[in-house]
Amino acid sequence: MPNTGLVSLLRRTYWLSVIAIAAIGATVVIVAMTQRNSDRRTQHSREVVRLARRAQLLALDRETGVRGFLLTGDSASLAPELAARFPLRAAIDSLVFLTADNAGQQARAREYGRAIARWDSMFVRPAIAQRARQGSGAVTATLGAGGLAGKVLFDDVRVRYANFESAEESLYLARNRLGNRLQFLEVAVTIVGLVVLGGVESTLRRRVSAQASALVDRQGQLEEQASELEEQASELEAQTEELQDAVKELGRKNEDLNAFSSAVAHDLRSPLRSIDGFSHVLLSDHAERLDDAGMLALRRIRANAQRMGEMIDGLLSLARVSGTDLRLTDVNLSELATATSDDIRRAISSEREVNVEVRQGLSARADARLVRVAIHNLLENAFKFTRARTAAHIEVGTRLMDGRPAFFVADNGIGFDMRHADRLFGSFERLHDDRTYEGTGIGLATVRRIVERHGGTIWAESTPDRGTTFYFTLPA
């Protein structure tokens, strides 16, 4: 075949290869995009299941706290119930939001939330009020022996949760199976493409070798280079697969660790509440059998059991802040601070007069759940350390600090010595006597972790007996 025939052959082979590569490439891209979408939906289901389990743990915390109060009448037993109430509402709202892509699951999430609301309105609040006013006999007369009405309502909560979790697990398994099939299809398409392209190359090599021996040598060199590249590509693919497996394994371990932390924290709370409850029984019903030293020892046991429970809650909160994924939205900090201060005001003595001034128009790009925790901790600190003030004043606003806007929470409380400021945000660090100002030393450490996870900074300015101002930055 003359040179013109060789050129024609090369041209035809070239266009055939282009068409084959384009077709194979388009197929691989479509399959890969479909697989990535399936992977996202699978991960979404896993996140929904994780959040649902967290909500049920919070509901169990509330149920345990209410039961402890109804048994002992000690208001301290309600601490877990009060601590879990607001996060539980937030978790239910998040479940409803995350299931917006599935009408059936969203309806189950709403049913779960309504079951909790029914339990709360028909049992928890009436039972607590009657126990506080009239004793356990009134609760038994109105709501059944042992709070039977509450058990029936909470059993409904468990059933709603089980229905939701079972449906979401089924979705997860179906999506995971689809992802595996798509992955297999992607590999199969790639192999077929390589086979087709290998056949085209083999045909071209044979025909060109028959027409031009000079090109054979060059073709051999190209084949050697291609072989080396294929080996490198194979090695890179193997390393990539190993890395992906390691990432998946790390994700599974993180999920297991989070589940373990939640379970351990929940299991530790129950014996602590038992220690506290039985100590209270000894103090209230058997005080005449104890001398002063025995009474003092029991009071210390109660105080330390309650403090340990608070420390467990703080550590679990800090772990959740570190492990949760950020979901950034536009957050209205003014509304959030106002609602939080109202919640805190309702939880403290109504005799205190605290003036809370929140500047309007405060907003940031942040994770609403985490920022709510940070604002709550800062405002709770401000309420606590203005306790001795007859005219307590708290302000939430923004200022320019070193040319950049910074949010602040200021109070006119007892303040602290700035020489100890480096200890302020450490875990379990306290600058004040815990016999006068209760706390675990976890709250400010949690606030710092939240701010730093958003890429911001936090610091404080204070003067003893003249108040404290906390400044922090968040993305605009």
C-alpha positions as CSV (number, residue, x, y, z in Angstrom):
1,M,0.0,0.0,0.0
2,P,1.5,3.4,-1.0
3,N,2.0,6.2,1.5
4,T,-1.4,7.7,0.7
5,G,-3.0,4.4,1.7
6,L,-1.1,4.5,5.0
7,V,-2.2,8.0,5.7
8,S,-5.9,7.1,4.9
9,L,-5.6,4.1,7.2
10,L,-4.2,6.2,10.1
11,R,-6.9,8.8,9.6
12,R,-9.7,6.2,9.7
13,T,-8.2,4.5,12.7
14,Y,-7.8,7.9,14.4
15,W,-11.5,8.9,14.1
16,L,-12.6,5.4,15.0
17,S,-10.5,5.7,18.2
18,V,-11.9,9.1,19.0
19,I,-15.5,7.9,18.7
20,A,-14.8,4.9,20.8
21,I,-13.0,6.9,23.5
22,A,-15.8,9.5,23.5
23,A,-18.5,6.9,23.9
24,I,-16.6,5.0,26.6
25,G,-15.7,8.3,28.4
26,A,-19.3,9.6,28.4
27,T,-20.5,6.3,29.7
28,V,-18.0,6.2,32.5
29,V,-18.8,9.9,33.4
30,I,-22.5,9.2,33.6
31,V,-22.1,6.0,35.7
32,A,-19.6,7.8,38.0
33,M,-22.0,10.8,38.5
34,T,-24.8,8.4,39.2
35,Q,-22.6,6.5,41.7
36,R,-21.5,9.7,43.5
37,N,-25.2,10.8,43.8
38,S,-26.0,7.4,45.2
39,D,-23.1,7.6,47.7
40,R,-24.4,11.0,48.8
41,R,-27.8,9.7,49.4
42,T,-26.4,6.7,51.3
43,Q,-24.3,9.0,53.5
44,H,-27.4,11.1,54.0
45,S,-29.4,8.1,55.3
46,R,-26.5,7.3,57.7
47,E,-26.6,10.8,59.0
48,V,-30.3,10.7,59.5
49,V,-30.1,7.4,61.4
50,R,-27.3,8.9,63.6
51,L,-29.4,12.0,64.4
52,A,-32.5,9.9,65.1
53,R,-30.5,7.7,67.6
54,R,-29.1,10.9,69.3
55,A,-32.7,12.2,69.6
56,Q,-33.9,8.9,71.2
57,L,-31.0,9.1,73.7
58,L,-32.0,12.6,74.6
59,A,-35.7,11.4,75.0
60,L,-34.5,8.6,77.3
61,D,-32.5,11.1,79.3
62,R,-35.7,13.2,79.8
63,E,-37.7,10.1,80.7
64,T,-35.1,9.0,83.2
65,G,-34.9,12.4,84.8
66,V,-38.7,12.7,85.1
67,R,-38.9,9.2,86.6
68,G,-36.2,10.1,89.2
69,F,-38.0,13.2,90.2
70,L,-41.4,11.4,90.6
71,L,-39.7,8.8,92.8
72,T,-37.6,11.2,95.0
73,G,-39.2,14.6,94.7
74,D,-35.7,16.0,94.4
75,S,-35.6,18.8,91.8
76,A,-32.0,18.1,91.2
77,S,-33.1,14.8,89.5
78,L,-34.7,17.0,86.8
79,A,-31.3,18.3,85.6
80,P,-30.9,15.7,82.8
81,E,-34.5,16.3,81.7
82,L,-34.0,20.1,81.5
83,A,-30.6,19.7,79.8
84,A,-32.0,17.4,77.2
85,R,-35.3,19.3,76.5
86,F,-33.9,22.0,74.2
87,P,-31.4,19.7,72.3
88,L,-34.2,17.2,71.7
89,R,-36.5,19.8,70.1
90,A,-33.5,20.8,67.9
91,A,-32.8,17.2,67.0
92,I,-36.5,16.6,66.0
93,D,-36.5,19.8,63.9
94,S,-33.3,18.6,62.2
95,L,-34.8,15.2,61.5
96,V,-37.8,16.8,59.8
97,F,-35.5,19.1,57.8
98,L,-33.2,16.3,56.7
99,T,-36.1,14.0,55.5
100,A,-37.6,16.7,53.3
101,D,-36.5,14.6,50.3
102,N,-38.7,11.7,51.4
103,A,-42.3,12.5,52.2
104,G,-42.9,9.2,54.0
105,Q,-39.9,9.6,56.3
106,Q,-40.7,13.2,56.9
107,A,-44.2,12.2,58.0
108,R,-42.7,9.5,60.4
109,A,-40.3,12.2,61.8
110,R,-43.2,14.5,62.4
111,E,-45.2,11.6,64.1
112,Y,-42.2,10.9,66.3
113,G,-42.0,14.6,67.3
114,R,-45.7,14.7,68.0
115,A,-45.5,11.6,70.2
116,I,-42.8,13.3,72.3
117,A,-44.9,16.4,72.4
118,R,-47.9,14.4,73.6
119,W,-45.8,12.7,76.3
120,D,-44.5,16.1,77.4
121,S,-47.8,17.9,77.5
122,M,-50.0,15.0,78.8
123,F,-47.7,13.5,81.3
124,V,-44.3,15.2,82.0
125,R,-45.5,18.7,82.8
126,P,-48.7,17.7,84.8
127,A,-46.8,15.0,86.7
128,I,-43.9,17.3,87.6
129,A,-46.4,20.0,88.7
130,Q,-48.5,17.6,90.8
131,R,-45.4,15.9,92.4
132,A,-44.0,19.3,93.3
133,R,-47.3,20.5,94.8
134,Q,-49.0,17.5,96.3
135,G,-46.5,14.6,96.4
136,S,-46.4,11.2,94.7
137,G,-49.9,10.3,95.8
138,A,-51.4,12.9,93.5
139,V,-49.4,11.6,90.6
140,T,-50.6,8.1,91.2
141,A,-54.3,9.2,91.6
142,T,-54.3,11.3,88.4
143,L,-51.8,9.5,86.1
144,G,-51.8,5.9,87.3
145,A,-49.6,3.9,89.7
146,G,-45.9,4.5,88.8
147,G,-46.9,7.0,86.2
148,L,-48.7,4.4,84.0
149,A,-50.0,7.1,81.7
150,G,-46.5,8.3,81.1
151,K,-45.3,4.8,80.3
152,V,-48.0,4.3,77.7
153,L,-47.2,7.6,76.1
154,F,-43.5,6.9,76.1
155,D,-44.0,3.5,74.7
156,D,-45.7,5.3,71.7
157,V,-42.5,7.4,71.4
158,R,-40.4,4.2,71.2
159,V,-42.7,2.7,68.6
160,R,-42.6,5.9,66.4
161,Y,-38.8,6.0,66.7
162,A,-38.5,2.3,65.8
163,N,-40.7,2.8,62.7
164,F,-38.6,5.8,61.6
165,E,-35.3,4.0,62.2
166,S,-36.4,0.8,60.5
167,A,-37.6,2.7,57.4
168,E,-34.3,4.7,57.2
169,E,-32.2,1.6,57.6
170,S,-34.1,0.0,54.7
171,L,-33.4,3.1,52.6
172,Y,-29.7,3.0,53.6
173,L,-29.4,-0.7,52.6
174,A,-31.2,-0.1,49.3
175,R,-29.0,2.9,48.4
176,N,-25.9,1.0,49.4
177,R,-26.8,-1.9,47.2
178,L,-27.4,0.5,44.3
179,G,-24.0,2.1,44.9
180,N,-22.3,-1.3,44.8
181,R,-24.0,-2.2,41.5
182,L,-23.0,1.2,40.0
183,Q,-19.4,0.6,41.1
184,F,-19.4,-2.8,39.5
185,L,-20.9,-1.3,36.3
186,E,-18.3,1.4,36.2
187,V,-15.5,-1.1,36.5
188,A,-17.1,-3.3,33.8
189,V,-17.5,-0.3,31.4
190,T,-13.8,0.6,32.0
191,I,-12.6,-2.9,31.3
192,V,-14.7,-3.2,28.1
193,G,-13.4,0.1,26.9
194,L,-9.8,-1.0,27.5
195,V,-10.5,-4.2,25.6
196,V,-12.0,-2.3,22.7
197,L,-9.2,0.2,22.6
198,G,-6.6,-2.7,22.9
199,G,-8.2,-4.4,19.9
200,V,-8.1,-1.2,17.8
201,E,-4.5,-0.7,18.7
202,S,-3.6,-4.3,17.9
203,T,-5.2,-4.0,14.4
204,L,-3.5,-0.8,13.7
205,R,-0.1,-2.2,14.7
206,R,-0.4,-5.2,12.5
207,R,-1.4,-3.2,9.4
208,V,1.1,-0.5,9.9
209,S,3.9,-3.1,10.5
210,A,3.1,-4.7,7.1
211,Q,3.4,-1.3,5.3
212,A,6.2,0.4,7.1
213,S,8.9,-1.5,9.0
214,A,10.4,1.8,10.3
215,L,7.2,2.5,12.2
216,V,7.4,-0.9,13.9
217,D,10.4,0.1,15.9
218,R,8.8,3.3,17.0
219,Q,5.6,1.4,17.8
220,G,7.6,-0.9,20.0
221,Q,9.1,2.0,21.9
222,L,5.6,3.5,22.4
223,E,4.4,0.2,23.7
224,E,7.1,0.0,26.3
225,Q,6.3,3.5,27.4
226,A,2.6,2.6,27.5
227,S,3.3,-0.5,29.5
228,E,5.3,1.5,32.1
229,L,2.4,4.0,32.3
230,E,-0.1,1.2,32.8
231,E,2.0,-0.2,35.6
232,Q,2.2,3.2,37.2
233,A,-1.5,3.7,36.8
234,S,-2.1,0.3,38.3
235,E,0.1,1.1,41.3
236,L,-1.6,4.4,41.7
237,E,-5.1,2.8,41.5
238,A,-4.1,0.2,44.1
239,Q,-2.8,3.0,46.4
240,T,-6.0,5.0,45.8
241,E,-8.1,2.0,46.7
242,E,-6.1,1.4,49.9
243,L,-6.5,5.0,50.8
244,Q,-10.3,4.9,50.2
245,D,-10.6,1.7,52.3
246,A,-8.6,3.4,55.1
247,V,-10.9,6.5,54.9
248,K,-14.0,4.3,55.1
249,E,-12.6,2.3,58.0
250,L,-11.7,5.5,59.8
251,G,-15.3,6.7,59.3
252,R,-16.7,3.5,60.6
253,K,-14.4,3.7,63.7
254,N,-15.5,7.3,64.3
255,E,-19.1,6.3,64.1
256,D,-18.5,3.4,66.5
257,L,-16.6,5.7,68.9
258,N,-19.4,8.3,68.9
259,A,-21.9,5.6,69.6
260,F,-19.7,4.1,72.3
261,S,-19.3,7.6,73.9
262,S,-23.0,8.2,73.9
263,A,-23.8,4.8,75.4
264,V,-21.1,5.0,78.1
265,A,-22.3,8.5,79.1
266,H,-25.9,7.3,79.2
267,D,-25.0,4.2,81.3
268,L,-22.9,6.3,83.7
269,R,-25.8,8.7,84.4
270,S,-28.1,6.0,85.7
271,P,-25.9,4.8,88.6
272,L,-25.0,8.4,89.5
273,R,-28.7,9.3,89.7
274,S,-29.2,6.2,91.9
275,I,-26.5,7.3,94.3
276,D,-27.9,10.8,94.4
277,G,-31.5,9.5,94.9
278,F,-30.7,7.0,97.6
279,S,-28.5,9.5,99.4
280,H,-31.4,11.9,99.4
281,V,-33.7,9.2,100.8
282,L,-31.2,8.6,103.7
283,L,-31.0,12.3,104.4
284,S,-34.8,12.9,104.3
285,D,-36.1,9.6,105.9
286,H,-33.3,8.4,108.2
287,A,-31.6,11.5,109.3
288,E,-32.4,10.8,113.0
289,R,-30.1,7.7,112.8
290,L,-27.1,9.7,111.6
291,D,-24.8,11.9,113.5
292,D,-23.5,15.2,112.1
293,A,-20.5,13.6,110.5
294,G,-22.7,11.1,108.8
295,M,-25.0,13.8,107.5
296,L,-22.1,15.7,106.2
297,A,-20.7,12.7,104.4
298,L,-24.0,12.0,102.7
299,R,-24.3,15.6,101.6
300,R,-20.9,15.4,100.1
301,I,-21.7,12.1,98.3
302,R,-24.8,13.8,96.7
303,A,-22.8,16.9,95.7
304,N,-20.1,14.9,94.1
305,A,-22.5,12.5,92.3
306,Q,-24.3,15.5,90.9
307,R,-21.1,17.2,89.9
308,M,-19.8,14.0,88.2
309,G,-23.1,13.8,86.2
310,E,-22.6,17.4,85.1
311,M,-19.0,16.6,84.1
312,I,-20.1,13.6,82.0
313,D,-22.7,15.8,80.2
314,G,-20.1,18.4,79.6
315,L,-17.6,15.9,78.2
316,L,-20.2,14.3,76.0
317,S,-21.2,17.8,74.7
318,L,-17.6,18.6,73.9
319,A,-17.2,15.3,72.1
320,R,-20.3,16.0,70.0
321,V,-19.0,19.4,69.1
322,S,-15.7,17.9,67.9
323,G,-17.3,15.1,65.9
324,T,-20.3,16.6,64.2
325,D,-20.1,17.9,60.6
326,L,-20.6,21.6,60.0
327,R,-23.8,22.6,58.2
328,L,-23.4,26.3,57.4
329,T,-26.5,28.5,57.0
330,D,-27.3,32.1,57.6
331,V,-28.0,32.4,61.3
332,N,-29.9,35.3,63.0
333,L,-27.9,35.7,66.1
334,S,-30.2,38.3,67.5
335,E,-33.2,36.0,67.5
336,L,-31.1,33.1,68.8
337,A,-29.7,35.2,71.7
338,T,-33.1,36.5,72.7
339,A,-34.7,33.1,72.7
340,T,-31.8,31.6,74.7
341,S,-31.9,34.4,77.3
342,D,-35.6,33.8,77.7
343,D,-35.0,30.1,78.3
344,I,-32.3,30.7,80.9
345,R,-34.5,33.4,82.6
346,R,-37.3,30.9,83.0
347,A,-34.9,28.3,84.4
348,I,-33.6,30.6,87.2
349,S,-35.4,32.2,90.2
350,S,-38.1,34.6,89.1
351,E,-37.1,37.0,91.8
352,R,-33.9,38.0,90.0
353,E,-34.0,41.1,87.8
354,V,-31.7,40.7,84.9
355,N,-31.7,43.3,82.1
356,V,-30.7,41.6,78.8
357,E,-30.0,43.9,75.9
358,V,-29.6,42.2,72.5
359,R,-28.7,44.3,69.5
360,Q,-30.8,43.7,66.4
361,G,-29.5,42.6,63.0
362,L,-26.7,40.3,64.2
363,S,-26.1,37.5,61.7
364,A,-23.4,35.1,60.7
365,R,-22.7,32.2,58.3
366,A,-22.5,29.3,60.7
367,D,-23.8,26.0,61.9
368,A,-27.0,26.9,63.8
369,R,-26.9,24.0,66.2
370,L,-23.3,24.6,67.3
371,V,-23.7,28.4,67.5
372,R,-26.8,27.9,69.7
373,V,-24.7,25.9,72.1
374,A,-22.0,28.6,72.2
375,I,-24.5,31.4,72.8
376,H,-26.3,29.4,75.5
377,N,-23.0,28.8,77.4
378,L,-21.9,32.4,77.2
379,L,-25.3,33.7,78.4
380,E,-25.5,31.1,81.1
381,N,-22.1,32.3,82.4
382,A,-23.3,35.9,82.3
383,F,-26.4,35.0,84.3
384,K,-24.4,33.0,86.8
385,F,-21.7,35.6,87.5
386,T,-24.1,38.5,87.9
387,R,-26.0,36.6,90.6
388,A,-24.7,39.0,93.3
389,R,-25.8,42.1,91.4
390,T,-29.1,43.8,92.4
391,A,-29.2,45.4,89.0
392,A,-27.7,42.7,86.7
393,H,-27.1,43.8,83.1
394,I,-26.1,41.6,80.1
395,E,-25.5,42.9,76.6
396,V,-25.1,41.0,73.3
397,G,-23.8,43.0,70.3
398,T,-20.9,43.6,67.9
399,R,-17.9,45.9,67.8
400,L,-14.9,46.6,65.6
401,M,-11.9,45.0,67.2
402,D,-8.5,45.7,65.4
403,G,-10.4,46.7,62.3
404,R,-12.6,43.6,62.1
405,P,-16.2,43.0,63.4
406,A,-16.5,40.8,66.5
407,F,-19.5,39.7,68.4
408,F,-19.6,40.1,72.2
409,V,-21.4,39.0,75.3
410,A,-20.8,41.4,78.2
411,D,-22.0,41.5,81.8
412,N,-21.5,43.5,85.0
413,G,-20.7,40.5,87.1
414,I,-17.8,39.7,89.4
415,G,-15.2,39.5,86.6
416,F,-11.7,37.9,87.0
417,D,-8.0,38.7,87.1
418,M,-6.6,38.9,83.5
419,R,-3.4,37.3,84.8
420,H,-5.3,34.0,84.7
421,A,-6.9,34.5,81.3
422,D,-4.8,31.8,79.7
423,R,-6.6,29.2,81.8
424,L,-10.1,30.4,80.9
425,F,-10.9,28.2,78.0
426,G,-9.2,25.0,79.2
427,S,-11.2,21.9,80.1
428,F,-12.1,21.6,83.8
429,E,-10.5,25.0,84.5
430,R,-12.3,27.1,87.1
431,L,-11.3,30.7,88.1
432,H,-13.9,30.9,90.9
433,D,-14.8,28.9,94.0
434,D,-17.2,26.1,92.8
435,R,-18.9,26.2,96.2
436,T,-20.2,29.7,95.3
437,Y,-20.5,29.4,91.5
438,E,-21.4,26.0,90.3
439,G,-20.1,24.6,87.1
440,T,-17.8,21.9,85.5
441,G,-15.3,24.0,83.6
442,I,-16.4,22.5,80.3
443,G,-18.7,25.3,79.0
444,L,-16.0,27.8,77.8
445,A,-13.9,25.0,76.4
446,T,-16.9,23.9,74.3
447,V,-17.4,27.5,73.1
448,R,-13.8,27.8,72.0
449,R,-14.0,24.5,70.1
450,I,-17.2,25.7,68.3
451,V,-15.7,29.0,67.3
452,E,-12.4,27.5,66.1
453,R,-14.3,24.9,64.1
454,H,-15.8,27.8,62.2
455,G,-12.4,29.4,61.6
456,G,-12.9,32.1,64.2
457,T,-11.2,33.2,67.4
458,I,-12.5,33.9,71.0
459,W,-11.0,36.0,73.8
460,A,-12.1,37.8,76.9
461,E,-11.5,41.1,78.7
462,S,-12.4,41.5,82.4
463,T,-11.8,43.5,85.5
464,P,-12.4,42.1,89.0
465,D,-15.8,43.2,90.3
466,R,-16.5,45.2,87.2
467,G,-17.7,42.5,84.8
468,T,-16.5,40.5,81.8
469,T,-16.8,40.7,78.0
470,F,-16.3,37.7,75.7
471,Y,-15.5,38.5,72.1
472,F,-15.6,36.0,69.2
473,T,-15.5,36.1,65.4
474,L,-17.5,34.1,62.9
475,P,-17.7,34.1,59.1
476,A,-19.8,37.0,57.8
